């Protein structure tokens, strides 16, 4: 994320439906993923703590919202991703990975089966990263069969309501919806004469919802939510510190085209059926790596002291460099610096002592299980 913008950037940076709404509330706006985005309002630490204790409203309208429809849509998506979409029931959400022919990760995304009961063909709603959405759209259009329709829902905004009081706040504007959904389930409801897409998911590790709304209703929805005492607008800065504590990778930093699902520790995105059947890009290579183990692995690290290690910092075991930090910063809830990065597999076990070089100083670090802060997703109770 850059705080700087050039004249060229200014010419190409777009505004989101809530741009004026953010500025009226004092947000510091920065260019990110091709849009002017709010990075903070009252400060990252305060916004981070607010979301952990109350409910934060995030504008994530820069992300791409896509619809894939047609007979055979599930199988067409399975040819590009390792998800088991044929078994995904209506109203269910699955995290997946768009892979290239070498098994590299082009993007990570959420796929929801939104097929209505009376639909003539299956319908899947995809949310992709803002920085990669145009490449994703190009890739999908190139590889999906002609009979499958891909639509870019660029007339819609996307808001994320996150935190332990998110369900209570949402219940006030669309009563009962929160009670019908558990983590990784979605539905559609009417609000003020328009259809809201509601997904119980998010990127903070907290219980929460992502709300897809027509762009011309985004201000009304945001106003309705922040009118409640427990809801405040939160910027991208706190979103990043929250997701790092949650142990969630950021595309373009922790996962890229150069990383595969096994090294990235995202093999949960490869369902049992797909492991048996294959049929996704570079399946033989990925499944072989899964069986033998990767040469390097994405891990979490806690760091002694107060100095944070940023992206690119080298990781050492003694005199030998064994890895590199991909994300790092001060973790407000943890109360100290944490990092995420790749280290050689022989040094990836939890509890392993390592060193991270920052500005010529070696910081003591320990490989730590992620998430750094336990997830508080609202899951279905076991029978």
C-alpha positions in Angstrom: 0.0 0.0 0.0 1.5 3.3 -1.0 1.0 6.7 0.6 2.4 8.4 -2.5 0.8 9.2 -5.7 2.2 10.6 -9.0 0.5 12.8 -11.5 0.0 9.7 -13.6 -1.6 7.9 -10.8 -4.0 10.8 -10.2 -5.1 10.6 -13.8 -5.9 6.9 -13.5 -7.2 6.7 -9.9 -11.0 6.3 -9.7 -13.4 7.3 -6.9 -15.7 4.9 -5.1 -19.4 5.5 -4.5 -18.6 6.5 -0.8 -15.7 8.8 -1.7 -17.4 12.0 -0.5 -18.9 10.2 2.5 -15.4 9.2 3.7 -14.0 12.7 3.2 -17.0 14.3 5.1 -16.0 12.1 8.1 -12.4 13.2 8.0 -10.9 10.1 6.4 -7.3 10.3 5.2 -7.6 9.1 1.6 -4.7 7.4 -0.3 -4.5 5.7 -3.7 -4.8 1.9 -3.4 -5.7 -0.7 -6.1 -6.6 2.1 -8.5 -9.0 3.9 -6.2 -8.9 6.7 -3.6 -9.4 4.7 -0.4 -9.8 5.7 3.3 -6.7 4.5 5.2 -7.8 5.9 8.6 -10.2 8.2 10.4 -9.2 8.7 14.0 -6.1 6.4 14.0 -5.3 2.8 13.2 -4.8 1.7 16.8 -8.2 3.1 17.9 -10.0 1.8 14.9 -8.4 -1.6 15.3 -9.5 -1.8 19.0 -13.0 -0.6 18.1 -13.5 -3.4 15.6 -12.3 -6.0 18.1 -14.8 -4.8 20.7 -17.7 -3.3 18.7 -18.4 -3.2 15.0 -16.4 -1.6 12.2 -17.7 -0.6 8.8 -15.2 -1.0 6.0 -15.6 0.2 2.4 -14.3 -2.6 0.2 -16.0 -1.5 -3.0 -12.7 -1.6 -4.8 -13.0 -5.4 -4.8 -14.5 -7.1 -7.9 -17.9 -8.5 -7.8 -18.5 -11.0 -10.6 -21.3 -13.4 -11.6 -20.8 -16.7 -13.4 -23.9 -18.4 -14.8 -24.9 -21.1 -17.2 -25.2 -24.9 -17.4 -21.9 -26.4 -16.4 -20.7 -23.3 -14.5 -19.5 -25.3 -11.5 -17.4 -27.6 -13.7 -16.1 -24.6 -15.6 -14.9 -23.0 -12.4 -13.4 -26.3 -11.2 -11.2 -26.3 -14.3 -9.6 -23.1 -13.1 -9.7 -23.5 -9.3 -9.3 -26.4 -6.8 -12.6 -25.8 -5.1 -15.4 -28.5 -5.2 -18.1 -26.2 -6.6 -20.3 -29.0 -7.8 -20.9 -30.0 -4.2 -21.5 -26.4 -3.0 -25.1 -26.0 -2.1 -27.1 -22.8 -2.7 -26.4 -20.2 0.0 -22.9 -21.6 0.8 -19.6 -19.8 0.3 -16.2 -21.3 -0.5 -12.7 -19.8 -0.3 -10.7 -20.7 -3.4 -7.7 -19.9 -5.5 -7.5 -18.9 -9.2 -4.4 -20.8 -10.4 -2.2 -20.5 -13.5 -0.9 -23.4 -15.5 2.1 -23.8 -13.3 0.1 -23.9 -10.0 0.9 -20.3 -9.1 -1.8 -18.3 -7.4 -3.3 -15.6 -9.6 -5.8 -14.5 -6.9 -7.6 -15.7 -3.9 -11.4 -15.3 -3.9 -14.7 -16.2 -2.4 -17.3 -18.1 -4.4 -21.0 -18.3 -3.4 -23.6 -20.5 -4.9 -26.5 -17.9 -5.4 -28.7 -20.1 -7.6 -32.4 -19.3 -6.9 -34.7 -22.3 -6.5 -36.5 -21.6 -9.8 -33.3 -20.7 -11.8 -32.9 -22.3 -15.2 -29.1 -22.5 -14.7 -26.7 -22.4 -11.8 -25.4 -19.0 -10.7 -22.1 -18.3 -8.8 -21.2 -14.9 -7.2 -17.4 -14.3 -7.0 -15.6 -11.6 -4.9 -12.0 -11.0 -6.1 -9.2 -8.7 -5.0 -9.4 -5.1 -6.2 -5.8 -5.0 -7.4 -6.2 -8.1 -9.6 -9.8 -7.9 -10.7 -9.2 -6.8 -14.3 -6.6 -9.5 -14.7 -9.1 -12.0 -13.2 -11.8 -10.9 -15.5 -9.5 -11.3 -18.5 -8.3 -14.7 -17.4 -11.9 -15.9 -16.8 -13.1 -14.6 -20.1 -10.3 -16.3 -21.9 -10.7 -19.7 -20.2 -14.5 -20.1 -19.4 -16.4 -21.9 -22.2 -18.5 -19.7 -24.5 -21.8 -21.0 -23.1 -20.8 -19.7 -19.6 -21.7 -16.0 -19.0 -19.4 -13.8 -16.9 -20.8 -10.5 -15.7 -18.9 -7.7 -13.8 -21.3 -6.2 -11.2 -19.6 -2.8 -11.4 -22.8 -1.1 -10.5 -22.7 -2.4 -7.0 -20.7 -1.3 -3.9 -19.4 -3.7 -1.2 -19.3 -2.9 2.6 -17.9 -5.1 5.3 -19.5 -4.9 8.8 -17.1 -6.6 11.2 -16.8 -7.2 15.0 -18.7 -8.8 17.9 -21.6 -6.3 17.7 -22.0 -6.6 13.9 -24.8 -9.1 14.1 -26.8 -6.9 16.5 -26.3 -3.8 14.2 -27.3 -5.7 11.0 -30.4 -7.1 12.8 -31.7 -3.6 13.3 -31.9 -2.8 9.6 -32.7 -6.3 8.2 -34.3 -8.1 11.2 -33.7 -11.9 11.4 -31.1 -12.2 8.6 -28.1 -12.6 11.0 -29.9 -15.5 12.8 -30.4 -17.4 9.5 -26.7 -17.4 8.6 -23.5 -18.9 10.1 -20.0 -18.4 8.9 -19.6 -18.9 5.1 -23.2 -18.7 4.3 -25.0 -16.0 2.3 -28.4 -14.9 1.2 -30.2 -12.0 -0.5 -32.7 -9.8 1.3 -34.8 -6.7 0.4 -33.8 -3.4 2.1 -35.4 -0.1 1.1 -36.7 -1.5 -2.1 -33.4 -3.0 -3.3 -31.7 -6.4 -3.0 -28.8 -6.7 -0.5 -26.4 -9.6 -0.9 -25.5 -10.6 2.7 -22.5 -13.0 3.3 -21.5 -14.0 6.8 -17.7 -13.7 6.3 -14.9 -11.2 6.5 -11.3 -10.4 6.7 -10.7 -9.5 10.3 -11.1 -12.8 12.1 -14.2 -11.4 13.8 -17.8 -12.4 13.2 -19.2 -10.2 10.5 -20.9 -9.6 7.2 -20.1 -8.5 3.7 -23.0 -6.5 2.2 -23.3 -6.1 -1.6 -25.5 -3.1 -2.4 -26.4 -1.1 -5.5 -23.9 1.8 -5.7 -26.6 4.5 -5.6 -27.8 3.1 -2.2 -24.3 2.7 -0.6 -24.5 6.1 1.2 -27.9 5.3 2.6 -26.7 1.9 3.8 -23.5 3.3 5.4 -25.5 6.1 7.0 -28.0 3.6 8.4 -25.3 1.5 10.0 -23.0 4.2 11.5 -26.1 5.8 13.0 -25.9 3.0 15.7 -23.6 3.7 18.6 -21.7 0.5 18.2 -20.7 1.1 14.5 -17.9 3.3 13.3 -16.3 3.6 9.8 -12.8 2.0 9.8 -10.0 2.5 7.3 -7.7 0.2 5.4 -4.9 0.6 7.9 -6.8 -1.2 10.7 -8.1 -3.7 8.1 -4.6 -4.7 7.4 -3.5 -5.0 11.1 -6.7 -7.0 11.9 -6.2 -9.4 9.0 -2.5 -9.9 10.0 -3.5 -10.8 13.5 -6.1 -13.2 12.0 -3.3 -14.9 10.0 -5.0 -14.2 6.7 -2.7 -13.7 3.6 -2.8 -10.5 1.5 -2.7 -11.1 -2.2 0.3 -9.5 -3.8 2.3 -9.7 -0.6 1.9 -13.1 1.2 0.6 -14.9 -1.9 1.5 -14.3 -5.6 1.9 -16.0 -8.9 5.2 -17.3 -7.5 3.6 -19.2 -4.6 1.5 -22.4 -4.8 -1.3 -23.5 -2.4 0.9 -25.9 -0.5 3.8 -23.5 0.3 1.1 -20.8 1.1 -0.5 -23.3 3.6 -3.8 -22.9 1.9 -4.4 -26.6 1.1 -7.7 -26.4 2.9 -8.9 -24.8 -0.3 -8.3 -28.1 -2.1 -11.2 -30.3 -1.2 -10.9 -34.1 -0.6 -12.8 -34.8 -3.9 -10.5 -32.5 -5.9 -7.4 -34.2 -4.4 -8.7 -37.5 -5.6 -10.0 -36.3 -9.0 -7.5 -33.6 -9.9 -8.5 -31.7 -13.0 -7.5 -28.2 -11.8 -4.4 -26.3 -13.1 -1.1 -28.0 -12.3 -3.0 -30.6 -10.2 -0.3 -33.2 -10.7 2.5 -30.8 -9.5 0.5 -29.4 -6.6 -0.7 -32.9 -5.4 2.9 -34.2 -5.6 4.1 -31.2 -3.5 1.3 -31.9 -1.1 2.4 -35.5 -0.7 6.2 -34.8 -0.4 5.9 -31.5 1.4 7.0 -28.0 0.2 10.5 -26.7 0.3 9.3 -23.5 2.0 6.2 -22.7 4.0 4.2 -19.6 5.0 4.5 -19.1 8.8 3.7 -16.6 11.5 6.4 -15.1 13.7 6.3 -13.2 16.9 9.1 -10.8 17.5 10.8 -9.7 20.7 10.9 -6.0 21.5 8.9 -3.3 19.9 10.5 -2.9 16.5 8.4 -4.2 13.6 9.7 -6.1 10.6 8.2 -5.1 7.3 7.8 -6.9 4.0 11.1 -7.9 2.5 13.0 -8.3 5.7 15.3 -11.3 5.5 14.9 -14.2 8.0 17.9 -16.0 9.4 18.8 -19.2 11.3 22.2 -18.5 12.6 24.3 -17.1 9.7 22.1 -18.6 7.0 19.2 -16.8 5.4 16.2 -19.2 5.5 13.3 -17.0 4.5 11.8 -13.5 4.1 9.0 -11.5 5.7 6.0 -10.9 3.5 3.8 -8.9 6.0 4.6 -7.4 9.3 3.7 -4.7 11.8 2.7 -3.9 15.3 -0.3 -6.0 16.4 -2.5 -4.0 18.8 -4.4 -6.9 20.2 -1.2 -9.0 20.6 0.6 -6.0 22.1 3.8 -6.5 20.1 5.3 -6.9 16.6 4.3 -9.9 14.5 5.1 -11.0 11.0 4.1 -13.4 8.3 6.6 -14.8 5.8 8.1 -17.8 4.0 10.9 -19.9 5.6 12.5 -23.2 4.5 10.4 -26.1 5.7 13.1 -27.3 8.1 12.6 -24.1 10.1 8.8 -23.9 9.9 7.9 -25.8 13.0 6.1 -23.8 15.7 8.5 -22.7 18.4 11.5 -22.5 16.1 13.8 -19.6 17.0 14.9 -17.4 14.1 16.3 -13.9 13.6 14.9 -11.1 11.3 17.2 -8.4 10.1 15.7 -4.9 10.3 17.9 -1.8 9.5 21.1 -3.8 10.2 19.8 -5.1 13.6 18.9 -8.7 14.2 15.6 -9.2 15.9 14.8 -12.4 17.8 11.7 -14.1 16.4 9.8 -17.3 17.1 7.7 -19.3 14.6 4.1 -19.1 15.9 0.9 -20.9 15.0 -1.6 -18.6 13.3 -4.0 -17.0 13.8 -2.2 -14.7 16.3 -5.6 -13.7 17.7 -8.3 -16.5 17.8 -11.0 -16.3 15.1 -14.4 -15.5 16.5 -16.5 -16.6 13.5 -20.1 -17.5 14.1 -20.0 -21.2 13.2 -22.8 -23.8 13.2 -23.0 -25.6 16.5 -22.0 -29.3 16.4 -24.8 -31.7 17.0 
